[in-house]
Amino acid sequence: MASDSLQIGKTGSGVPWTVKAIKRKDFGDKFVWASQFIKDFVADYMQVDGASLLDFGCGAGEMALGLALQNYPARVVGVDISTDFDRLAELALENLDLRALPENLQFQKVRPGDVGTHTSKYDLIYSWSVFHHVDQKVLPSVIKGLRQILSRNGYLVLQISPLFYSAYGSVLSSVIKEPWAHLVYQHDNFESLFFNEANLPDFCSDVAVAQAWKPGAWDTYRTLNRITVPEILDEFERAGFKLVKKHTTTNFEDIPAKLKDIYIEEILRTEQAILLFQIQP
């Protein structure tokens, strides 16, 4: 992890940057913590330094930047269906005092279901809180596409949180605090509860701003693919991957009795999965 003293870009750019400038928690969590987690998670199997990395579903690119600046990768490429990464230079200036992005960091916009256009294969592909947003219809082709651009001895890290059937798997917990509410309530009642003006998200106290944000958040919930860990493992095995390492986190709140009669308890309690795959020999 980067120290809190002034750092010099490790990619040959010579541009100074410092974590002391970080103002936004979400930026810091991705740039510092999540990028370090990826490095540590694969440390027993490969080194990030000198490797070619792909960030699948990179968003604004904070994790990709974190890996590029705090290590010595040959290159880091981020792909996403949005162009949020166009804001990265501004975010980096605001939060790191970084005045130029490293030369080994690149981004490209892709179509939903596409993994992008690549001239060579990657030693490490990672995807952070993305796969539960991939449409069921294209999930097998996405996994196959990632396999095709992963080097023969490379690794793939997949992190999903929150898993849909977990306590707060609706991704709407900033508004609805009741665990498993999305599984307990009748759908239209759950929707009404979410859109009720009296129910404001944690990050906003302005009713007008909150109500303007809610339709997009609801659409994100509505299009979650509801995939479970066993289903993920099956999909990756079918695509020619083998599981190398598995880490999960669980929730121990009281499960509503009606849900215990319907769902497997492990599915309800598993809120996060972090999986490391390699191509089968």
Protein Blocks (a to p, Z undefined) as FASTA:
>chain_A
ZZfbdcddfehnopacdfklpmbfklmmmmmmmmmmmmmmmmmmocfehpacddehklno
mmmmmmmmmmccfbdcdddfbfklmmmmmmmmmmnopabdcfkbccddddehiabjcfbd
cfbdcdehklmmpcfklmmmmmmmmmmmpcfkbccdddddddfklmklnopmmmmmcghk
lmmpcfklmmmmmmpmklccfkbcbfklmmmmmmmmmmmmmmpghiafklmmmmmmmnop
acfbdcddddfbdcdfklmmmmcfklmmmmbdcddddddZZ
